[in-house]
Amino acid sequence: MDLSSLDMTSLLWGLLFGSIGMIYFVYGKKKGRPVPLISGIALMVFPYVVSNSIAIVLIGILLMVVPYFIRY
């Protein structure tokens, strides 16, 4: 990924989903629940890989709702 391809929108979405991922990670670690833990890690990492703003939003929303549908 080239630094010139990063725009402010992608950075802000990455910051938002990374923050939500940190909350999921802490919750999953504290409660011993693997699905929110893994979802939180994925939310924190995926904005580094994906550079398209629309893809960041769609993947972020998908990862945020996974713990609500998969109760483990």
Helices and strands as residue ranges (DSSP letters): G 3-5, H 8-31, H 34-49, H 53-69
